[in-house]
Amino acid sequence: MVFYFRERSRATPGARLLLAAIRLTVMGLVLLVMVFQLQLRFTRMQLPSVAVLVDRSASMRVVDDYRDSEVSASVRSALDSGSDAQISRWDIAQQMLRPESLDGLTERYSVRLFTIARSAEELTGSASESSKEGSAGSQLAEAIKATVPDGQSSRLGTSLQTVLAELRGQRT
């Protein structure tokens, strides 16, 4: 503070005193933060959203011909299907979205389930709460099982834009 008054400048003594006070205040705040390790804590008011998009076009009925026997065996083991039955893409999607895996997601996120064909359509609302009928994951899995892959085409770009517009303003 003494240095402000020793300097030769056109500033009035009041302005010099104000500058010295600002500098001392900033240095004091820095010292407080360093000494007490003040931390800001944010409280999350709502869960972040996760959008699950499932293709609902007719191409999901296609049974892929896996030329590699290891890939074919791993698909069958993942689907708990040891038989030689034909497994479509839709069967794989349904198995991946079974209640156990969706329950894990709904505990940490607000899961929004969309199907894609000509456009994106939401199957259910936010599934962050469970109802009397079952867990949120089982409700989402039932919604997938009730859906039929009958769309004419998959417009991925348009559908993604629709979903992003729907989730605008949320932590997704």
N, C-alpha and C positions, 0 to 999 in steps of 0.2 A: 504494500500500500504506500509505503514511503517513496517507492520509485515513481509512482504516478505524480506525486507532488514535486519531486526533484526535476522531472522532465520540463523542458521548455516547450510548451505548446499553447495553442490558442484556446484550449478547452478550459472551461470554468472549473473552479474547485469542486462544485457540485457534480459535474459530469465525471470528473476524475474519481470522485468518491463512489459514484454509481458503478463505474467500470470495475473498480476495486472490489466492491461488494458482490458483483456478478461473478467475478473470477473466484473469490473466496467461497461463494455458495456452490459453484460447480465443483471446486476441489473438495469441499466438504461432502458433497453427495457421492463423489467418486470414492472417497475414503469410507463412507458408510457402506457402500456396496461391497467394497473389498473386505472390510472388517466383519460385517454381519452376513455377508454372502446373500444379500437379498435376492429373492427369486420371484418371478412372476408365475403364477399358477393359473391355468385356464381350466375351467370346468366345462366338460362337454355336455351340451344340452340334449343332443340327439345322436343316435348312432349314424356313422357314415353309411351311405347307400352302396349296394352292389347290384349292378344290373346283370341279370343272366339272360342271354339271348339264345333262343333255340330256333334253328331253321325248321320251318313248318312246310316247306315245299315238298312236292311229290318225289323229288330226288332223294329224300330221306328214306324212302321205302326200298331204295336200291341195296342189293346185297353185294358188297364188294368182294372181289376175288383176290384174296391175299395169296400172292405167289410164294411168299416166304412162309415155310411151315412154322417157324418160331413165332412170327407175328400172329399167324392164325391161332396157334396154341395159346398165346398170351391173351388174345381177345376172348377166346372161349373160357379161359380160366378167370379172367376179370368179370365175365358175365355169369359165372357159376353155371356154365353150360358145357358139359363135357361131351354132349352128343354132337352129331354131325349136322344138326339142324342149321338152316340158313339164318344168319344173323344180319339184320338190316342196320343201316346207320341210325334209324330211329330207336331200335333196340339198345344200341350202344349209348345213345343220348339219355334214354330213360334209365339205364343202369347207372350212368354217371351221376344222375340227379336223383338218386334214391334218398329216402328220408334221413338216413344216418349222416350222409355227407351234407345235406342241406341244413340239418339241425346244428351242425358245427358252425355253419355260416351265419345262421340266424341269431346265434348267441352274440356274435361280435358285430354284425352288420344288419342294416335294414335291407332285406333281399327283395328286389323287384324282378319279377319274372315276365319276360316278353317273348312272344313268338314272332318270327320273321317270315313273311311271304311277300306279297306285294308291298306291304307296309308293316310296321311294327305294331303289335297289339299287346297290351298288358293283360296277362291272364288273371293276376290277382293284384290286390293293393299291396301295401307294405306288409310284409310278413314278419314283423318284429315281435308281434304278440301272439301267444298261443291261445286257442279257444278251448271250449269244453270238449270239442270233438277230437282233438289231438294236438300234437306239436305243430309249430309253424312249418317245419321241414316236411312233415307228412302231408300237410295241406298243399304245399307246393308240389310235392311228388304226385299227389292225386290229380292236381290240375294238369300236370304233364301227361299223366296216363289217360285223362279224359280228352286230350287233344289228338286230332287225327291229322297226319301230314298230307294235306290235300291241296296245298297252294300251287298256283300256276308257275310262279317264278320266285326267285330270291333276289330282292332288290336290297342288297346289303348297305350301300351308301345312303340311300334314302332312309332306310330303317334305322341306321345308326344316328343319323341327324335327328330323326324323330325322338329316339330314346334320349339323346343328349339334351334336346329341347325340353323334354318331359322332366329331366333331372336337373335342369338349370337352377342354380342357386343352392344346391345341396352339395355336401362333401361326398363325392362319388369315387 
